[in-house]
């Protein structure tokens, strides 16, 4: 908290004559009000008592004449006790305007959630006297979106260290736990996750209690949150805009925390939610956050608060709750057939062994006489499908593998009957993991919108009943033994998302998929689709191009060697994932709409042809593609012995045979992999490069300079019939010493991907700059040096007399020892016009290649293929384009 107080104090005490407005925001219970009160008290005298702290504005404003009462309090505080007569809000606004324009004031409004509350105090107007400060405490980050001149201060969670101190102060009246309570205290701190309200409340509840009480409290918190905390946090739920956002919050809290935002939106859109705007509303209210992986993150105590709201719908009758997420509750409702039409969502995950053992094998005394009948309602099946019946009440809290079968080597599945779902007419979300169903699927709920079923042993989908609703928009199957999808799946004209991830025996997709015009997302990763052609007997449908709405395709972890040409057909395809396709060798033309291509761990991939939009909008991820040597239009790597003889001559590499079988270590920045290979030649961006072990720049380089910078003026042509074709550059570099990190520990400098060199070639006369970051980088030995030889066929951008600088930018542990430069000439051809004076409109043309896609600023080009996002950095960072 001290750091927050310090930051806000600096703002309050900046001695500025401007009117300052600060919004202090954060989730409920995070300590916003406490921080504001502390700052207010510290600065009261600085404003000569012309201060007002209005607490609980939201609650007070909801009472009769609430805003008028708050206006009176504000005026009274600033006027040091003088009371004002106010008949209505408008009258109060006028009186406040006349008051705050005459003196410098400090005003704090606590717990504001509506712009009308701000208007009642003139906060959104330019009425305040110079030097006044206004602090607004809120959970709504968008509250001041129309007020441009304000400073936002978001209160973050306490660190674990700070949390333990705060908790200990309340639980032990000292800054650290008492002996024997450290581990328990750490568990409480972990649960509270940096929220002061929870730490203080639980610390007070556990003060002076025995260890057994602490342990019991922690077990209770797993299912029922602390009532004081839940009540205070419930304000966040109650102040949501409408029932739509409240229902969306409950769905996310019960089923989708930690799930992808895109995945969640697809599912809940199918449940008639307006998910995008609803999620944004929850984010604005500091209830939900979205992490860097696009996953939905909700604090544990907020999630518990949401689940407690559902629990309170029917504390004693599980079947009358709207959502069931805990395995024990779901099992109880299904086995007792107490489910009702109230249930909208149900999750049953057969992985929480303790909960399920307790549920199956422990019975209340009142039900023991019926245990014989209850035993017939469920069965447990081991990995060999041997059915084992157990009577309830015999094996309470025994370890699951011991209770069922000491010799079982695979996880056990629960077998339930389909008629257990009969009364759940409004069920729309169903998640089953390692659960088997028997009986007629006609009994299944007909309003399902999301079905996630992992671990089913069906070889084909029991379509009747399971997916009866042709209005369904999302289905997820994760059947262990699924071999084929039914042809009748084409009946689902509105189906937008189909996920068969992990169906390891699924070896083909039905040809009828091409008729599903609404399909936007298809995940078929982790299947057995080995033949990726569209021939009549293929594993993938013959005409994928007809899926005009398909936007996301995931066929990762499949054993095919190539994709068919028809993959370019889907006209809206934006994302293609091919992770872990270890036999994939090449990629053909892809849709021009593609914005994401993921090729991680495609170990056999050698060539990629015709990538669309790479430098404009395509995100390309291709880690661990060890054999990748060519991306058409970007780069090509080939053995130096196979290189064009003319290029070898230009770099004067006449004695290649003398190098024998010399190998070099190359780091591939494109796929972040290392490889040890024979000498290679790299073509990219009209530049040819090679890396050779060496200790000095060859003598034939006409200009040399120690260090990373070399400058020169283009000399007169040696003969009148010659022209400048380009130039050669040689860089001698090695690892700098010592090889230690800041803390003094040894560092393996060769393992860091940060080791890179970049060129900056500047034609100062023509105000042109080219930055080059190679896709492959030669890695010298620890005690050795290396030569980077490159030929730039850039003569059409150079003329006699031009001032040229070459700067090598060092990154990581590389150190440039020497740079060499040499011009390359060619005979002038009478018909040639490409090497005459440079036309400004042709500045992007080098050696007949248009490099306009690499232009980051007028006349500045960043030639980089392995990280096109860096273009944006270069265009906004003047250090790359400065004339330094």
SETOR-844584 format. One line per 4 residues: their letters; for each residue x, y, z of C-alpha. Coordinates in steps of 0.5 Angstrom, whole numbers. Layout:
<rs>
A = X Y Z ~ ...
</rs>
This chain:
<rs>
XXXX = 0 0 0 ~ 6 5 1 ~ 8 5 -6 ~ 1 7 -8
XXXX = 1 12 -3 ~ 7 15 -5 ~ 5 15 -12 ~ -1 19 -11
XXXX = 2 24 -6 ~ 7 26 -11 ~ 1 28 -16 ~ -2 32 -10
XXXX = 4 35 -8 ~ 6 37 -15 ~ 5 45 -14 ~ 2 45 -21
XXXX = -4 51 -22 ~ -7 46 -27 ~ -14 42 -24 ~ -12 35 -23
XXXX = -17 29 -23 ~ -15 22 -21 ~ -19 16 -22 ~ -17 11 -17
XXXX = -19 4 -20 ~ -19 -3 -18 ~ -23 -9 -16 ~ -27 -9 -10
XXXX = -23 -11 -4 ~ -17 -9 -7 ~ -16 -3 -2 ~ -18 3 -6
XXXX = -21 7 0 ~ -16 5 5 ~ -11 8 0 ~ -15 15 -1
XXXX = -16 16 6 ~ -9 15 8 ~ -7 20 2 ~ -13 25 4
XXXX = -11 25 12 ~ -4 27 10 ~ -5 32 5 ~ -11 36 9
XXXX = -7 41 12 ~ -4 43 5 ~ -11 45 3 ~ -12 49 9
XXXX = -18 45 11 ~ -22 46 4 ~ -23 39 3 ~ -28 34 3
XXXX = -28 26 3 ~ -35 23 1 ~ -36 16 3 ~ -40 11 0
XXXX = -43 15 -6 ~ -46 10 -10 ~ -50 7 -4 ~ -52 14 -1
XXXX = -54 16 -8 ~ -59 11 -8 ~ -63 13 -2 ~ -68 19 -3
XXXX = -65 25 -4 ~ -59 22 -3 ~ -55 26 -8 ~ -58 33 -5
XXXX = -55 30 2 ~ -48 29 -1 ~ -48 36 -4 ~ -50 39 3
XXXX = -44 35 6 ~ -39 37 1 ~ -41 45 2 ~ -41 44 9
XXXX = -34 41 9 ~ -31 46 5 ~ -34 51 9 ~ -32 48 15
XXXX = -38 47 18 ~ -43 52 15 ~ -49 49 13 ~ -53 50 6
XXXX = -60 49 5 ~ -61 46 -2 ~ -68 44 -5 ~ -66 40 -11
XXXX = -60 37 -14 ~ -59 43 -20 ~ -60 48 -14 ~ -54 44 -11
XXXX = -50 44 -17 ~ -50 52 -17 ~ -48 53 -10 ~ -42 48 -11
XXXX = -40 52 -17 ~ -40 58 -14 ~ -36 55 -8 ~ -31 51 -12
XXXX = -29 57 -17 ~ -26 61 -11 ~ -21 57 -7 ~ -17 51 -8
XXXX = -20 45 -6 ~ -19 37 -5 ~ -25 33 -6 ~ -25 25 -6
XXXX = -31 21 -8 ~ -31 14 -6 ~ -35 8 -9 ~ -37 12 -15
XXXX = -41 8 -21 ~ -45 13 -25 ~ -43 19 -29 ~ -49 23 -26
XXXX = -46 22 -19 ~ -40 26 -22 ~ -44 31 -25 ~ -48 33 -19
XXXX = -41 35 -16 ~ -39 39 -22 ~ -33 34 -23 ~ -34 34 -31
XXXX = -34 42 -31 ~ -29 47 -32 ~ -31 50 -25 ~ -25 48 -20
XXXX = -20 54 -18 ~ -13 53 -20 ~ -9 48 -16 ~ -15 44 -14
XXXX = -15 36 -14 ~ -20 31 -15 ~ -20 24 -13 ~ -25 19 -16
XXXX = -25 12 -13 ~ -29 7 -17 ~ -29 0 -20 ~ -31 2 -27
XXXX = -25 4 -31 ~ -29 7 -36 ~ -33 12 -32 ~ -28 18 -34
XXXX = -28 16 -41 ~ -31 22 -44 ~ -27 26 -39 ~ -20 27 -43
XXXX = -16 30 -38 ~ -15 25 -32 ~ -10 21 -29 ~ -11 13 -28
XXXX = -8 10 -22 ~ -10 2 -22 ~ -9 -1 -15 ~ -6 -8 -16
XXXX = -5 -14 -11 ~ -1 -14 -6 ~ 6 -19 -6 ~ 6 -25 -3
XXXX = 11 -22 2 ~ 6 -16 4 ~ 0 -21 4 ~ 3 -25 9
XXXX = 5 -19 14 ~ -2 -16 13 ~ -5 -23 15 ~ -1 -24 20
XXXX = -2 -17 23 ~ -10 -19 24 ~ -9 -26 25 ~ -3 -26 30
XXXX = -2 -18 32 ~ 5 -19 29 ~ 8 -18 23 ~ 10 -26 22
XXXX = 6 -32 24 ~ 7 -36 30 ~ 10 -42 31 ~ 7 -48 28
XXXX = 2 -44 23 ~ 7 -42 18 ~ 4 -47 13 ~ -3 -46 14
XXXX = -2 -38 14 ~ 1 -39 7 ~ -5 -43 4 ~ -9 -37 7
XXXX = -5 -32 3 ~ -5 -36 -3 ~ -13 -37 -3 ~ -13 -29 -2
XXXX = -8 -28 -7 ~ -6 -21 -5 ~ -13 -18 -4 ~ -13 -14 3
XXXX = -20 -15 5 ~ -20 -22 4 ~ -13 -22 8 ~ -16 -18 14
XXXX = -23 -21 14 ~ -20 -28 15 ~ -14 -26 19 ~ -19 -23 24
XXXX = -24 -30 24 ~ -18 -34 25 ~ -15 -30 31 ~ -14 -34 37
XXXX = -16 -41 34 ~ -13 -48 34 ~ -10 -51 28 ~ -16 -56 27
XXXX = -20 -50 26 ~ -15 -47 21 ~ -15 -53 17 ~ -23 -54 18
XXXX = -24 -47 15 ~ -19 -48 9 ~ -23 -54 7 ~ -30 -50 8
XXXX = -27 -45 3 ~ -26 -50 -2 ~ -34 -50 -3 ~ -37 -44 1
XXXX = -33 -37 1 ~ -33 -33 8 ~ -40 -30 8 ~ -37 -23 10
XXXX = -32 -23 4 ~ -38 -25 -1 ~ -43 -20 2 ~ -38 -14 1
XXXX = -36 -17 -6 ~ -43 -18 -8 ~ -43 -11 -10 ~ -39 -12 -16
XXXX = -45 -17 -18 ~ -51 -12 -16 ~ -48 -6 -20 ~ -47 -10 -26
XXXX = -52 -6 -32 ~ -57 -11 -33 ~ -59 -19 -32 ~ -55 -20 -39
XXXX = -48 -18 -36 ~ -50 -22 -29 ~ -52 -28 -33 ~ -45 -28 -37
XXXX = -41 -27 -30 ~ -44 -33 -27 ~ -43 -37 -33 ~ -36 -35 -34
XXXX = -35 -36 -26 ~ -37 -43 -26 ~ -35 -46 -33 ~ -30 -41 -37
XXXX = -25 -38 -32 ~ -18 -40 -35 ~ -21 -41 -42 ~ -20 -37 -48
XXXX = -24 -31 -50 ~ -25 -33 -57 ~ -27 -40 -55 ~ -32 -37 -49
XXXX = -35 -32 -54 ~ -36 -37 -59 ~ -40 -42 -54 ~ -44 -36 -51
XXXX = -46 -33 -57 ~ -49 -39 -59 ~ -53 -38 -52 ~ -56 -32 -54
XXXX = -51 -28 -50 ~ -47 -21 -53 ~ -41 -24 -51 ~ -36 -19 -53
XXXX = -39 -13 -50 ~ -41 -17 -44 ~ -34 -19 -43 ~ -32 -12 -44
XXXX = -37 -9 -39 ~ -34 -14 -34 ~ -27 -12 -35 ~ -29 -5 -35
XXXX = -32 -6 -28 ~ -25 -10 -26 ~ -29 -16 -25 ~ -25 -20 -31
XXXX = -18 -19 -34 ~ -15 -22 -40 ~ -8 -24 -40 ~ -3 -24 -46
XXXX = -5 -31 -48 ~ -12 -28 -49 ~ -15 -33 -43 ~ -20 -30 -38
XXXX = -18 -29 -31 ~ -22 -28 -25 ~ -19 -27 -18 ~ -21 -33 -14
XXXX = -25 -29 -9 ~ -29 -26 -14 ~ -30 -33 -18 ~ -32 -36 -11
XXXX = -37 -30 -10 ~ -41 -32 -17 ~ -41 -39 -15 ~ -44 -37 -8
XXXX = -49 -33 -11 ~ -51 -39 -15 ~ -51 -44 -9 ~ -56 -39 -5
XXXX = -61 -40 -11 ~ -62 -46 -7 ~ -58 -48 -1 ~ -61 -55 0
XXXX = -64 -57 -6 ~ -58 -58 -11 ~ -63 -60 -17 ~ -66 -53 -17
XXXX = -59 -49 -18 ~ -58 -46 -25 ~ -51 -48 -25 ~ -47 -55 -22
XXXX = -39 -54 -23 ~ -37 -59 -17 ~ -37 -66 -19 ~ -40 -68 -12
XXXX = -46 -64 -13 ~ -47 -66 -21 ~ -46 -74 -19 ~ -51 -73 -13
XXXX = -56 -69 -18 ~ -55 -75 -23 ~ -55 -81 -19 ~ -61 -78 -15
XXXX = -65 -76 -21 ~ -66 -69 -18 ~ -65 -65 -23 ~ -70 -60 -26
XXXX = -71 -55 -31 ~ -67 -50 -27 ~ -61 -53 -29 ~ -57 -49 -35
XXXX = -50 -52 -34 ~ -47 -58 -31 ~ -40 -60 -31 ~ -37 -67 -29
XXXX = -30 -68 -29 ~ -28 -75 -27 ~ -21 -73 -24 ~ -22 -70 -17
XXXX = -21 -77 -14 ~ -22 -75 -7 ~ -29 -72 -8 ~ -32 -77 -13
XXXX = -30 -83 -8 ~ -33 -79 -2 ~ -39 -78 -7 ~ -40 -85 -9
XXXX = -37 -89 -3 ~ -40 -85 3 ~ -48 -85 5 ~ -52 -81 10
XXXX = -55 -85 15 ~ -62 -83 13 ~ -60 -86 6 ~ -57 -93 8
XXXX = -63 -97 8 ~ -63 -95 0 ~ -56 -97 -1 ~ -58 -103 -5
XXXX = -62 -99 -10 ~ -57 -94 -11 ~ -52 -98 -13 ~ -55 -100 -19
XXXX = -55 -93 -21 ~ -48 -92 -23 ~ -42 -97 -25 ~ -34 -96 -25
XXXX = -31 -98 -31 ~ -23 -100 -31 ~ -18 -99 -36 ~ -20 -106 -39
XXXX = -27 -104 -39 ~ -29 -109 -34 ~ -35 -107 -30 ~ -34 -107 -22
XXXX = -40 -106 -18 ~ -39 -103 -11 ~ -44 -102 -6 ~ -45 -95 -3
XXXX = -42 -94 4 ~ -36 -99 4 ~ -30 -96 2 ~ -31 -89 5
XXXX = -24 -84 3 ~ -20 -90 1 ~ -15 -88 -5 ~ -19 -89 -11
XXXX = -14 -94 -15 ~ -14 -98 -9 ~ -22 -98 -8 ~ -23 -100 -15
XXXX = -17 -104 -17 ~ -10 -105 -15 ~ -8 -108 -21 ~ -11 -103 -26
XXXX = -6 -99 -30 ~ -11 -94 -33 ~ -16 -89 -31 ~ -23 -91 -29
XXXX = -29 -88 -32 ~ -36 -87 -29 ~ -42 -90 -33 ~ -48 -86 -32
XXXX = -55 -87 -35 ~ -58 -82 -40 ~ -65 -82 -37 ~ -61 -78 -31
XXXX = -61 -72 -35 ~ -69 -72 -37 ~ -72 -67 -33 ~ -66 -62 -35
XXXX = -70 -59 -40 ~ -66 -52 -40 ~ -59 -55 -40 ~ -55 -51 -45
XXXX = -48 -52 -43 ~ -45 -60 -41 ~ -38 -62 -40 ~ -36 -69 -39
XXXX = -30 -72 -37 ~ -28 -79 -37 ~ -36 -81 -36 ~ -39 -86 -40
XXXX = -47 -86 -42 ~ -51 -92 -43 ~ -59 -92 -45 ~ -63 -88 -50
XXXX = -60 -82 -52 ~ -67 -79 -54 ~ -67 -78 -47 ~ -62 -72 -47
XXXX = -64 -65 -47 ~ -65 -62 -53 ~ -63 -55 -52 ~ -56 -56 -51
XXXX = -51 -51 -54 ~ -44 -53 -52 ~ -42 -61 -51 ~ -35 -62 -49
XXXX = -35 -70 -48 ~ -27 -72 -46 ~ -26 -79 -45 ~ -32 -83 -49
XXXX = -31 -90 -51 ~ -36 -89 -57 ~ -33 -91 -64 ~ -38 -86 -67
XXXX = -42 -81 -65 ~ -49 -83 -62 ~ -52 -77 -66 ~ -59 -79 -64
XXXX = -61 -75 -58 ~ -54 -72 -56 ~ -54 -67 -62 ~ -61 -67 -64
XXXX = -62 -59 -64 ~ -60 -57 -71 ~ -60 -50 -68 ~ -53 -52 -64
XXXX = -47 -47 -65 ~ -42 -51 -62 ~ -40 -58 -60 ~ -33 -61 -57
XXXX = -32 -68 -58 ~ -26 -71 -55 ~ -27 -79 -55 ~ -22 -83 -54
XXXX = -24 -88 -59 ~ -28 -84 -64 ~ -26 -86 -71 ~ -31 -82 -75
XXXX = -36 -77 -75 ~ -44 -78 -77 ~ -46 -76 -84 ~ -52 -73 -81
XXXX = -48 -67 -78 ~ -49 -63 -84 ~ -56 -62 -81 ~ -53 -57 -77
XXXX = -54 -51 -81 ~ -52 -46 -76 ~ -46 -50 -73 ~ -40 -45 -72
XXXX = -35 -49 -68 ~ -33 -56 -69 ~ -28 -59 -64 ~ -25 -66 -65
XXXX = -18 -65 -61 ~ -15 -71 -58 ~ -19 -76 -62 ~ -13 -80 -63
XXXX = -17 -85 -67 ~ -20 -81 -72 ~ -17 -82 -79 ~ -22 -78 -83
XXXX = -27 -72 -84 ~ -34 -73 -87 ~ -34 -70 -94 ~ -41 -67 -92
XXXX = -37 -62 -88 ~ -37 -58 -94 ~ -44 -57 -94 ~ -44 -53 -87
XXXX = -44 -46 -89 ~ -44 -43 -82 ~ -38 -47 -80 ~ -32 -42 -77
XXXX = -28 -46 -73 ~ -25 -53 -74 ~ -20 -56 -69 ~ -18 -63 -71
XXXX = -11 -63 -68 ~ -9 -69 -65 ~ -12 -74 -69 ~ -10 -80 -74
XXXX = -11 -76 -81 ~ -5 -78 -85 ~ -7 -77 -92 ~ -8 -69 -93
XXXX = -11 -69 -100 ~ -18 -68 -103 ~ -18 -74 -107 ~ -24 -78 -107
XXXX = -22 -83 -102 ~ -18 -78 -98 ~ -18 -77 -90 ~ -20 -69 -91
XXXX = -26 -67 -95 ~ -26 -66 -102 ~ -28 -59 -103 ~ -25 -55 -97
XXXX = -26 -49 -101 ~ -34 -49 -100 ~ -33 -47 -93 ~ -34 -40 -94
XXXX = -35 -38 -87 ~ -29 -42 -84 ~ -24 -37 -80 ~ -20 -42 -76
XXXX = -17 -49 -78 ~ -13 -53 -73 ~ -10 -59 -76 ~ -4 -60 -71
XXXX = -1 -66 -69 ~ -3 -70 -75 ~ 2 -75 -79 ~ 1 -72 -86
XXXX = 6 -70 -90 ~ 3 -64 -94 ~ -3 -60 -95 ~ -7 -60 -101
XXXX = -7 -54 -106 ~ -15 -53 -104 ~ -13 -51 -97 ~ -13 -44 -101
XXXX = -20 -44 -102 ~ -24 -42 -96 ~ -24 -35 -97 ~ -25 -32 -90
XXXX = -19 -37 -87 ~ -15 -32 -82 ~ -12 -38 -77 ~ -8 -44 -79
XXXX = -5 -48 -74 ~ 0 -54 -76 ~ 3 -55 -69 ~ 7 -62 -68
XXXX = 6 -64 -75 ~ 13 -67 -75 ~ 12 -71 -82 ~ 10 -64 -86
XXXX = 15 -63 -91 ~ 12 -57 -95 ~ 7 -52 -95 ~ 3 -50 -102
XXXX = -1 -43 -103 ~ -5 -41 -97 ~ -11 -36 -97 ~ -9 -29 -98
XXXX = -14 -27 -92 ~ -9 -31 -87 ~ -7 -27 -81 ~ -4 -33 -77
XXXX = 0 -39 -79 ~ 3 -43 -73 ~ 8 -48 -75 ~ 11 -50 -68
XXXX = 15 -56 -68 ~ 14 -58 -75 ~ 21 -62 -75 ~ 21 -64 -83
XXXX = 19 -58 -86 ~ 24 -55 -91 ~ 20 -50 -95 ~ 14 -46 -95
XXXX = 11 -43 -101 ~ 8 -36 -103 ~ 6 -34 -96 ~ 1 -28 -96
XXXX = 1 -22 -92 ~ 7 -23 -88 ~ 10 -16 -88 ~ 3 -13 -87
XXXX = -1 -17 -83 ~ 1 -25 -82 ~ 3 -27 -75 ~ 8 -33 -77
XXXX = 10 -38 -71 ~ 15 -43 -73 ~ 19 -45 -67 ~ 23 -51 -68
XXXX = 23 -52 -75 ~ 30 -55 -76 ~ 30 -57 -83 ~ 27 -50 -86
XXXX = 31 -47 -91 ~ 27 -43 -95 ~ 21 -39 -95 ~ 19 -37 -102
XXXX = 20 -29 -103 ~ 23 -28 -96 ~ 30 -32 -96 ~ 33 -38 -98
XXXX = 39 -42 -95 ~ 43 -47 -99 ~ 50 -50 -99 ~ 56 -45 -101
XXXX = 58 -50 -106 ~ 51 -50 -110 ~ 51 -42 -110 ~ 51 -39 -116
XXXX = 58 -38 -119 ~ 58 -30 -120 ~ 56 -29 -113 ~ 62 -33 -111
XXXX = 66 -29 -116 ~ 64 -22 -113 ~ 66 -24 -106 ~ 72 -27 -108
XXXX = 71 -34 -105 ~ 75 -37 -111 ~ 79 -43 -106 ~ 72 -46 -103
XXXX = 76 -53 -104 ~ 81 -51 -99 ~ 76 -50 -94 ~ 74 -57 -94
XXXX = 69 -60 -90 ~ 69 -54 -85 ~ 62 -53 -81 ~ 59 -47 -78
XXXX = 54 -46 -72 ~ 48 -42 -75 ~ 42 -40 -71 ~ 36 -39 -74
XXXX = 32 -33 -72 ~ 26 -35 -76 ~ 25 -41 -72 ~ 29 -40 -66
XXXX = 34 -46 -67 ~ 41 -48 -68 ~ 44 -52 -73 ~ 51 -55 -75
XXXX = 52 -55 -82 ~ 57 -54 -88 ~ 58 -47 -90 ~ 52 -44 -93
XXXX = 50 -38 -97 ~ 44 -34 -95 ~ 39 -30 -100 ~ 34 -25 -98
XXXX = 32 -18 -99 ~ 37 -18 -105 ~ 43 -19 -100 ~ 47 -25 -101
XXXX = 51 -27 -94 ~ 55 -33 -92 ~ 59 -34 -85 ~ 66 -37 -85
XXXX = 71 -38 -79 ~ 77 -33 -80 ~ 81 -28 -76 ~ 82 -22 -80
XXXX = 78 -18 -86 ~ 81 -20 -92 ~ 86 -15 -95 ~ 82 -14 -102
XXXX = 77 -10 -98 ~ 79 -3 -100 ~ 77 1 -94 ~ 77 -2 -87
XXXX = 76 1 -80 ~ 77 -2 -73 ~ 70 -2 -69 ~ 63 -2 -72
XXXX = 63 4 -76 ~ 66 6 -83 ~ 64 12 -87 ~ 67 14 -94
XXXX = 65 18 -100 ~ 63 14 -106 ~ 70 15 -111 ~ 70 17 -118
XXXX = 69 11 -123 ~ 76 8 -124 ~ 74 7 -132 ~ 69 11 -136
XXXX = 65 5 -138 ~ 64 2 -131 ~ 58 3 -126 ~ 57 2 -119
XXXX = 54 -5 -118 ~ 54 -5 -111 ~ 58 -7 -105 ~ 61 -12 -101
XXXX = 62 -12 -93 ~ 66 -16 -89 ~ 65 -16 -81 ~ 70 -19 -76
XXXX = 66 -21 -70 ~ 67 -25 -63 ~ 64 -26 -56 ~ 66 -20 -52
XXXX = 69 -22 -45 ~ 68 -23 -39 ~ 62 -28 -40 ~ 59 -26 -33
XXXX = 52 -24 -32 ~ 50 -18 -27 ~ 50 -22 -21 ~ 57 -25 -22
XXXX = 55 -32 -24 ~ 58 -35 -31 ~ 54 -35 -37 ~ 54 -39 -43
XXXX = 54 -34 -48 ~ 52 -38 -54 ~ 46 -41 -51 ~ 42 -34 -52
XXXX = 38 -32 -58 ~ 40 -25 -56 ~ 46 -25 -60 ~ 45 -22 -66
XXXX = 48 -17 -71 ~ 44 -11 -75 ~ 47 -7 -81 ~ 45 0 -82
XXXX = 47 3 -89 ~ 46 10 -90 ~ 46 14 -96 ~ 47 21 -93
XXXX = 47 25 -99 ~ 40 22 -101 ~ 37 21 -94 ~ 36 14 -95
XXXX = 37 8 -90 ~ 37 1 -90 ~ 37 -4 -84 ~ 38 -11 -85
XXXX = 37 -16 -79 ~ 39 -23 -82 ~ 35 -29 -81 ~ 41 -34 -80
XXXX = 47 -32 -76 ~ 53 -35 -75 ~ 56 -37 -68 ~ 63 -37 -67
XXXX = 67 -41 -62 ~ 68 -38 -55 ~ 75 -37 -56 ~ 74 -36 -64
XXXX = 72 -30 -69 ~ 68 -31 -75 ~ 67 -27 -82 ~ 60 -25 -84
XXXX = 61 -23 -92 ~ 55 -20 -95 ~ 54 -17 -102 ~ 49 -12 -103
XXXX = 47 -11 -110 ~ 45 -4 -109 ~ 48 0 -114 ~ 42 4 -117
XXXX = 41 7 -110 ~ 49 10 -110 ~ 52 15 -114 ~ 59 18 -115
XXXX = 60 23 -109 ~ 55 20 -104 ~ 57 20 -97 ~ 55 13 -94
XXXX = 56 10 -87 ~ 56 3 -85 ~ 54 2 -78 ~ 54 -5 -75
XXXX = 49 -5 -69 ~ 51 -10 -63 ~ 46 -14 -59 ~ 47 -19 -54
XXXX = 55 -22 -53 ~ 57 -20 -60 ~ 63 -15 -61 ~ 65 -12 -67
XXXX = 73 -12 -68 ~ 73 -10 -75 ~ 69 -8 -82 ~ 71 -8 -89
XXXX = 68 -5 -95 ~ 69 -5 -102 ~ 65 -3 -108 ~ 63 -8 -114
XXXX = 63 -5 -121 ~ 60 -8 -128 ~ 61 -5 -135 ~ 55 0 -137
XXXX = 50 -3 -142 ~ 48 2 -147 ~ 41 0 -146 ~ 41 0 -139
XXXX = 37 5 -135 ~ 36 2 -128 ~ 43 5 -126 ~ 42 12 -127
XXXX = 40 18 -122 ~ 35 15 -117 ~ 28 17 -118 ~ 25 18 -111
XXXX = 19 14 -113 ~ 24 8 -114 ~ 27 9 -108 ~ 24 2 -106
XXXX = 27 -2 -112 ~ 34 -5 -111 ~ 36 -10 -116 ~ 30 -10 -119
XXXX = 26 -12 -113 ~ 21 -8 -110 ~ 22 -7 -102 ~ 17 -2 -101
XXXX = 14 -7 -96 ~ 20 -6 -91 ~ 19 1 -91 ~ 18 4 -84
XXXX = 19 11 -85 ~ 20 15 -92 ~ 27 13 -94 ~ 28 8 -89
XXXX = 28 1 -90 ~ 28 -5 -85 ~ 30 -11 -88 ~ 28 -17 -83
XXXX = 24 -23 -85 ~ 24 -26 -78 ~ 20 -21 -74 ~ 16 -17 -78
XXXX = 13 -14 -72 ~ 19 -10 -71 ~ 17 -6 -77 ~ 13 -2 -72
XXXX = 18 -1 -67 ~ 23 2 -72 ~ 17 6 -75 ~ 16 9 -68
XXXX = 23 9 -65 ~ 27 15 -67 ~ 34 11 -65 ~ 33 6 -71
XXXX = 32 12 -76 ~ 37 17 -73 ~ 43 20 -77 ~ 47 18 -71
</rs>
